[in-house]
Amino acid sequence: MKSRRAFCAALMISAIAAGASAQTPTRARDLGVPFEGSPGPLNAITDVSGLEVGHTTILREEGPVRTGVTAVLPRGRMSQSGVFANWFALNGNGEMTGTTWVSDRGILKGPVLITNTYSVGAVHEAAIAWAEQNLGFRAWTLPMVAETWDGFLNDITGFHVRREHVFAALDAARGGPVTEGSVGGGTGMRTFEFKSGIGTASREVRTGGTDYTVGVLVQSNFGRRPQLRIAGVPVGREIPDLLPENPPPPGDAPPAPRDRRAPRAPREGRDGSIIIVAATDAPLLPHQLKRLARRASLGLGRLGSISMNGSGDIFVAFSTANEEAVANQSGEARLRMLANSDLNPIFEGVVQATEEAIVNSMVAARDMTGVNGRRIYAIPHERLREILRRYDRLEAATPD
């Protein structure tokens, strides 16, 4: 039984480390989508030195299963050091564990793990077990685990995320390019009713006479189509078709054939959620990181989000500076702190990186069919380019 279970697990798991993709997927800039600011070399959260990202993607037709786990490790998977951190909920219809402790002490120790709504408990337990096994002590008694809902495509009540999947994501974590789209915790997600998932971006900023990096990773799963704006263009209203399809259950009378490019009438549905992880190497203290986390909201606003009533829009921000001070267990600690008057470029960087990371999460995704034949379409690249061209917002880029 044990060997069979291990064999099935091996078939289920696609552990995708940052930098492990065989081919580079399309990103928003590849299509000519214009963004403000100067990205880092990778235009990813891993431009913040020492930070690592890993994914486990679970795709299985029995279910079907369309889910996974994404791990963000602020100082890498084998570090026992924490980071100054804080968090913010723009709208709290969701979960991010460990936030009370982070608010109280201003320190995050261990990874941020992101999965689906019903797998938070399994991931939480596995994070502690992984730390004990790999680091030899109970490092994360209160792990930070966040979620968004993938139940439209995924057999979410099947509880398919297990300990081995969490271990695989943590073991796979690396620096370098980050795989985006329908991977890891973002496998079954949608944004503005297009297929989406994981996205990332970064900005290099200069303030107070020093260069710093701000990086963002999102698990994006929010918004209604008419709200979507990209580079200020009302893309959602220009593409009113290609909405998620929900066929009737087997045995019901089939609907009349419909042109999938034809717009549909507005309807009710889940509002969705987004988890945003913001990282910087600037020496920010916890109260400043709270301010930084709040600014991610403005990146959402640029895309048209109103943070709807049923949405879980929850953000965490941390700084990799001040490592010795964070690790100090007694006595006085020497701190570096960026002056509050120098924070504006950091704020601007997180707004810009959040906006781009969300668009990347959509551009990198592909059409997906899941539970009961439900289908979500990816944003069509050439139509997006043509819309931006008509609004005189398309930059020169290599076509998809």
Secondary structure, 3 states (H helix, E strand, C coil): CHHHHHHHHHHHEEEEECCCCCCCCCCHHHHCCCCCCCCCCCCCHHHCCCCEEEEEEEEECCCCEEEEEEEEECCCCCCCCCEEEEEEEEEECCCECCHHHHHHHCEECCCEEEEEHHHHHHHHHHHHHHHHHHHCCCCCCCCEEEEECCCCCCCHHHCCCCHHHHHHHHHHCECCCCCCECCHHHCCCEECCEECCEEEEEEEEEECCEEEEEEEEEEEEECCHHHCCECCECHHHHCCCCCCECCCCCCCCCCCCCCCCCCCCCCCCCCEEEEEEEEECCCCCHHHHHHHHHHHHHHHHHCCCCCCCCCEEEEEEEECCCHHHHHCCCCCCCCCCCCHHHCHHHHHHHHHHHHHHHHHHHHCCCCEECHHHCEECCCCHHHHHHHHHHCCCCCCCCCC
